[in-house]
Amino acid sequence: MILIDQPIWPAHDTVWAHIVSDESLDELHAFASANGVPRAAFDLDHYDVPERLYDALVAAGAEPVRETELIRRLIASGLRVRAVDRR
């Protein structure tokens, strides 16, 4: 399933949300591509998406969740890349 948190992360004159998959990166990339999210927005285990895309991504099937739920399910999926491993 594709999950999306609330767009609350400020940067570059907007706020951002994240989309993740709790199944596979293939599912995540396919969803992002089908919904116009550029591959450049991918950051190892999630896509950063601007607030302006939030409603369309939810309408396309992304399940809105709190950021804590998004992280919990990403960790449980085995797809989470820890901050220490991002270096």
PyMOL commands that set and color helices and strands:
alter all, ss='L'
color gray80, all
select helices_A, chain A and resi 25-34+39-41+51-59+67-77+83-86
alter helices_A, ss='H'
color red, helices_A
select strands_A, chain A and resi 2-4+9-11+14-21+47-50+63-64
alter strands_A, ss='S'
color yellow, strands_A
deselect
rebuild
show_as cartoon
